Amino acid sequence: MTRLALSIAGVVFLAASASAQSSSIRWSMDVKGSIARAKSTRLPLMFYVIGRSSDRPHDIEREQKRAFADPLVVQLSQRFIPVKLSRSRYEDLLEKWQVPRQANMWIVFTTPDGDKLGVLDSPGATKADSLAQKMNLSFRLYRQQMFDRELRPKLEDEKAPAADLKIALKAIDAFTILTADQSLIKLMERRRLDKGVEKMCYDVLAKLSTPTCVNELLKRAADGDQQATAALSKCTPGAAEQMLAELGGDDPELHLIVYRAVTKICKVRQPKSDRFWSGKNERIKAEEIERVKQLVQETARRWKEQYEEYR
């Protein structure tokens, strides 16, 4: 767990990558330094295995450069430490990864400790779509391994100190480990849970915004839990769409909670005050509900197109 504590804050992800200024993948030439950085930040590595310049087919190299400049590929590359690796100088690594010694212009994804996560040959790396998919699959495999091996055991350890639980929660948040949702809920059910840990749990549930997370927050909010009510407003637009089932429902208090949350998440203009809903005109209330539903669904659709596949 101490390794995770080193530099979780340095992790950069797709949701924050809109501000990236690089127009292509930024490859480091420092192999040893990059491996050391991966171990300190806990980011996986993305090795570009290359031979001599004269051995690189110009047409393949040209297409790969185009793929490396694809906006989505550039964004996803921030989940890794990209580094160029000479095949002649690092034959031992190629052997470890079971990559042919003659491999040229291949990409190998590994954990910080050098365990292989995925491989893409040179033709595959010429296509932005296949490259993005392999990057996404390799990263998901890595974060799941991290959760299963390092984080889940800590969350399930009832004797784990609050400091260790906070480090685990910080990692789940930073790496957006969606499969951690059930473990978080079980942790929150624990008696005498540290208040700081409890607050982090609410924040992480909102960050993950899986259906399981949203249902848990809605249930707690309906029971009067103010932390859950606040967390609902921090969820994703995709989660806001899920909440619409409670908008205009039988529970007027939950309706208000959801209305406030989804209008805030989706930045709906001119939301109605709480007083509006105590009025007697059911027609205008129904019109407002329909208006908000349409706006939330449209915002959720755009959000899903941009983010959902690569969360």
Wavefront OBJ file of the C-alpha trace (Angstrom):
o trace
v 0.000 0.000 0.000
v 2.933 2.338 0.607
v 3.767 2.153 -3.087
v 0.321 3.463 -3.940
v 0.828 6.342 -1.571
v 3.850 7.626 -3.475
v 2.205 9.622 -6.204
v -1.428 8.809 -6.885
v -2.028 12.529 -7.327
v 0.164 12.478 -10.423
v -2.240 10.275 -12.372
v -3.818 11.991 -15.383
v -6.991 10.623 -16.961
v -9.260 11.055 -19.927
v -11.856 13.146 -18.096
v -9.234 15.809 -17.392
v -7.371 15.487 -20.662
v -9.244 18.145 -22.614
v -6.579 20.614 -21.578
v -3.772 18.530 -23.053
v -1.564 20.594 -25.323
v 0.387 17.821 -27.024
v -0.653 17.043 -30.607
v 0.881 13.563 -30.530
v 2.041 10.907 -28.088
v 5.059 12.201 -26.208
v 7.549 9.330 -26.188
v 10.384 9.356 -23.687
v 13.794 8.020 -24.736
v 14.822 7.314 -21.122
v 13.824 3.700 -20.539
v 15.252 3.312 -17.041
v 13.971 6.699 -15.936
v 10.512 5.937 -17.323
v 10.355 2.621 -15.464
v 11.356 4.378 -12.252
v 8.675 7.005 -12.843
v 6.060 4.311 -13.487
v 6.896 2.653 -10.181
v 6.573 5.934 -8.302
v 3.342 7.096 -9.967
v 1.820 3.616 -10.397
v 1.060 4.411 -14.030
v 1.429 1.547 -16.521
v 3.977 1.740 -19.333
v 3.507 1.881 -23.089
v 6.679 0.756 -24.909
v 7.250 1.529 -28.586
v 9.681 -1.166 -29.709
v 11.795 0.018 -32.637
v 14.752 -1.131 -34.701
v 17.223 0.964 -36.646
v 15.902 3.800 -38.802
v 16.807 1.908 -41.950
v 14.700 -1.053 -40.792
v 11.491 0.922 -40.435
v 9.157 0.816 -43.449
v 8.349 4.423 -44.341
v 4.706 3.733 -45.151
v 4.125 1.992 -41.800
v 5.979 4.725 -39.937
v 3.928 7.414 -41.654
v 0.629 5.729 -40.777
v 1.705 5.150 -37.199
v 2.626 8.807 -36.757
v -0.843 9.692 -37.968
v -2.392 7.270 -35.457
v -0.196 8.648 -32.659
v -1.587 12.128 -33.393
v -5.235 11.053 -33.185
v -6.918 13.150 -30.435
v -8.402 10.146 -28.623
v -5.105 8.259 -28.754
v -3.284 11.293 -27.371
v -5.806 11.545 -24.523
v -5.557 7.861 -23.683
v -1.754 8.004 -23.755
v -1.914 10.126 -20.603
v -2.968 7.016 -18.730
v 0.459 5.540 -19.484
v 4.112 6.471 -19.492
v 5.018 6.212 -23.213
v 8.631 5.308 -23.934
v 10.604 4.262 -27.000
v 12.611 1.086 -26.586
v 15.460 -0.154 -28.796
v 14.935 -3.811 -29.605
v 18.685 -4.450 -29.867
v 19.465 -2.987 -26.427
v 16.586 -4.593 -24.555
v 16.359 -8.131 -25.908
v 15.908 -9.365 -22.343
v 12.648 -7.443 -22.030
v 11.384 -8.709 -25.375
v 12.092 -12.248 -24.227
v 10.257 -11.606 -20.952
v 7.228 -10.297 -22.844
v 7.424 -13.151 -25.400
v 7.764 -10.633 -28.225
v 9.809 -11.686 -31.294
v 13.340 -10.273 -31.347
v 12.740 -9.003 -34.861
v 9.660 -7.091 -33.743
v 9.803 -3.573 -35.120
v 7.418 -0.697 -34.441
v 5.353 -2.848 -32.097
v 3.714 -1.519 -28.920
v 3.883 -3.396 -25.626
v 1.816 -2.376 -22.588
v 3.146 -3.359 -19.168
v 2.645 -2.815 -15.468
v 5.214 -0.685 -13.619
v 6.897 -3.958 -12.635
v 7.226 -4.985 -16.280
v 4.464 -7.593 -16.514
v 2.862 -7.634 -19.955
v -0.666 -6.290 -20.269
v -1.049 -6.305 -24.043
v 0.765 -6.192 -27.382
v -0.004 -4.528 -30.690
v 2.003 -5.350 -33.804
v 3.112 -2.708 -36.312
v 0.090 -2.944 -38.669
v -2.283 -2.724 -35.703
v -0.544 0.425 -34.495
v -1.235 2.162 -37.809
v -4.966 2.365 -37.072
v -6.124 4.863 -34.448
v -9.243 2.842 -33.597
v -7.404 -0.420 -32.918
v -4.691 1.423 -31.014
v -7.235 3.218 -28.806
v -9.072 -0.036 -28.110
v -5.864 -1.836 -27.122
v -4.837 1.079 -24.895
v -8.213 1.006 -23.205
v -8.230 -2.762 -22.697
v -4.675 -2.762 -21.328
v -5.421 0.036 -18.897
v -8.617 -1.626 -17.692
v -6.756 -4.885 -17.138
v -4.084 -3.041 -15.175
v -6.446 -1.192 -12.863
v -8.493 -4.348 -12.254
v -5.344 -6.223 -11.279
v -4.428 -3.367 -8.950
v -7.853 -3.504 -7.344
v -7.914 -7.278 -6.929
v -4.357 -7.589 -5.619
v -3.822 -4.411 -3.606
v -6.995 -2.475 -2.918
v -9.834 -4.937 -2.374
v -7.961 -6.842 0.384
v -7.355 -3.556 2.186
v -11.021 -2.515 1.951
v -12.136 -5.896 3.253
v -9.706 -5.874 6.169
v -11.767 -4.740 9.155
v -8.565 -4.004 11.068
v -7.087 -1.776 8.368
v -6.239 1.691 9.734
v -8.098 4.688 8.360
v -4.920 5.957 6.692
v -4.645 2.790 4.562
v -8.326 2.912 3.658
v -7.938 6.506 2.517
v -5.000 5.572 0.301
v -7.054 2.765 -1.248
v -10.011 5.081 -1.838
v -7.725 7.681 -3.367
v -6.411 5.081 -5.822
v -9.930 3.919 -6.734
v -10.852 7.536 -7.379
v -7.705 8.338 -9.377
v -7.916 5.227 -11.551
v -11.747 5.302 -11.782
v -12.024 1.636 -10.805
v -15.689 1.073 -11.583
v -15.752 -2.493 -10.259
v -14.981 -1.234 -6.744
v -18.563 -0.054 -6.189
v -19.813 -3.074 -4.216
v -16.734 -3.085 -1.993
v -17.239 0.597 -1.216
v -20.844 0.024 -0.181
v -19.849 -2.850 2.095
v -17.200 -0.633 3.657
v -19.787 2.082 4.304
v -21.969 -0.421 6.162
v -19.208 -1.027 8.668
v -19.889 0.191 12.196
v -17.799 3.010 13.612
v -16.297 3.858 10.260
v -13.860 6.766 10.404
v -15.693 9.959 9.386
v -12.963 10.961 6.950
v -13.115 7.554 5.272
v -16.902 7.764 5.151
v -16.804 11.145 3.414
v -14.315 9.819 0.860
v -16.625 6.876 0.171
v -19.468 9.222 -0.755
v -17.185 11.219 -3.053
v -15.861 8.101 -4.772
v -19.356 6.677 -5.267
v -20.244 9.909 -7.060
v -17.049 9.772 -9.131
v -17.691 6.192 -10.253
v -21.413 6.819 -10.890
v -22.163 3.197 -11.735
v -25.826 2.118 -11.514
v -24.969 0.421 -8.211
v -23.450 3.639 -6.863
v -26.423 5.744 -7.951
v -28.949 3.346 -6.426
v -27.066 3.371 -3.132
v -26.911 7.159 -3.026
v -30.607 7.449 -3.911
v -31.555 4.989 -1.181
v -29.512 6.844 1.413
v -30.778 10.243 0.258
v -34.378 9.019 0.533
v -33.610 8.089 4.145
v -32.475 11.636 4.883
v -28.724 11.164 4.476
v -27.380 14.644 3.680
v -23.996 13.374 2.510
v -25.713 11.153 -0.039
v -27.867 14.072 -1.188
v -24.755 16.204 -1.713
v -22.961 13.357 -3.508
v -25.789 12.908 -6.015
v -25.070 16.380 -7.391
v -21.465 15.319 -8.100
v -22.391 12.364 -10.280
v -21.919 12.120 -14.047
v -24.541 13.062 -16.660
v -24.946 9.353 -17.333
v -25.903 8.886 -13.692
v -28.246 11.869 -13.896
v -30.151 10.083 -16.635
v -30.549 7.074 -14.352
v -31.977 9.319 -11.622
v -34.790 10.488 -13.905
v -36.849 7.466 -12.853
v -37.388 9.235 -9.520
v -38.317 12.596 -11.054
v -42.021 13.219 -10.519
v -42.335 10.002 -8.531
v -44.446 9.190 -5.492
v -41.879 10.501 -3.011
v -41.993 14.317 -3.180
v -38.813 14.732 -1.103
v -36.830 12.370 -3.323
v -38.251 14.125 -6.375
v -36.842 17.424 -5.099
v -33.465 15.865 -4.324
v -33.240 14.383 -7.810
v -34.487 17.552 -9.491
v -31.820 19.636 -7.755
v -29.139 17.076 -8.567
v -29.846 16.554 -12.264
v -30.349 20.239 -13.003
v -27.011 20.986 -11.377
v -25.129 18.120 -13.048
v -26.467 18.930 -16.508
v -26.411 22.706 -15.995
v -30.081 23.074 -16.827
v -30.983 26.723 -17.219
v -33.590 28.418 -15.058
v -34.339 25.544 -12.665
v -37.454 25.992 -10.573
v -37.321 26.772 -6.870
v -38.553 24.322 -4.244
v -41.607 26.517 -3.796
v -42.630 25.866 -7.409
v -43.320 22.209 -6.622
v -45.759 23.032 -3.833
v -48.060 24.713 -6.352
v -51.377 23.201 -7.403
v -51.011 23.450 -11.176
v -50.087 19.901 -12.118
v -49.870 20.716 -15.826
v -47.011 23.194 -15.527
v -45.194 20.874 -13.132
v -45.527 18.056 -15.660
v -44.192 20.347 -18.381
v -41.176 21.232 -16.251
v -40.472 17.577 -15.565
v -40.644 16.792 -19.274
v -38.394 19.753 -20.118
v -35.743 18.664 -17.648
v -35.920 15.034 -18.723
v -35.274 15.952 -22.352
v -32.345 18.209 -21.448
v -30.801 15.622 -19.136
v -31.177 12.858 -21.714
v -29.528 14.979 -24.380
v -26.648 15.921 -22.075
v -26.236 12.286 -21.054
v -26.185 11.200 -24.686
v -23.355 13.616 -25.510
v -21.455 12.634 -22.382
v -21.715 8.922 -23.176
v -20.512 9.452 -26.726
v -17.415 11.210 -25.446
v -16.538 9.326 -22.269
v -18.465 6.166 -21.499
v -16.563 3.690 -23.668
v -13.206 4.776 -22.287
v -13.981 5.210 -18.587
l 1 2 3 4 5 6 7 8 9 10 11 12 13 14 15 16 17 18 19 20 21 22 23 24 25 26 27 28 29 30 31 32 33 34 35 36 37 38 39 40 41 42 43 44 45 46 47 48 49 50 51 52 53 54 55 56 57 58 59 60 61 62 63 64 65 66 67 68 69 70 71 72 73 74 75 76 77 78 79 80 81 82 83 84 85 86 87 88 89 90 91 92 93 94 95 96 97 98 99 100 101 102 103 104 105 106 107 108 109 110 111 112 113 114 115 116 117 118 119 120 121 122 123 124 125 126 127 128 129 130 131 132 133 134 135 136 137 138 139 140 141 142 143 144 145 146 147 148 149 150 151 152 153 154 155 156 157 158 159 160 161 162 163 164 165 166 167 168 169 170 171 172 173 174 175 176 177 178 179 180 181 182 183 184 185 186 187 188 189 190 191 192 193 194 195 196 197 198 199 200 201 202 203 204 205 206 207 208 209 210 211 212 213 214 215 216 217 218 219 220 221 222 223 224 225 226 227 228 229 230 231 232 233 234 235 236 237 238 239 240 241 242 243 244 245 246 247 248 249 250 251 252 253 254 255 256 257 258 259 260 261 262 263 264 265 266 267 268 269 270 271 272 273 274 275 276 277 278 279 280 281 282 283 284 285 286 287 288 289 290 291 292 293 294 295 296 297 298 299 300 301 302 303 304 305 306 307 308 309 310 311
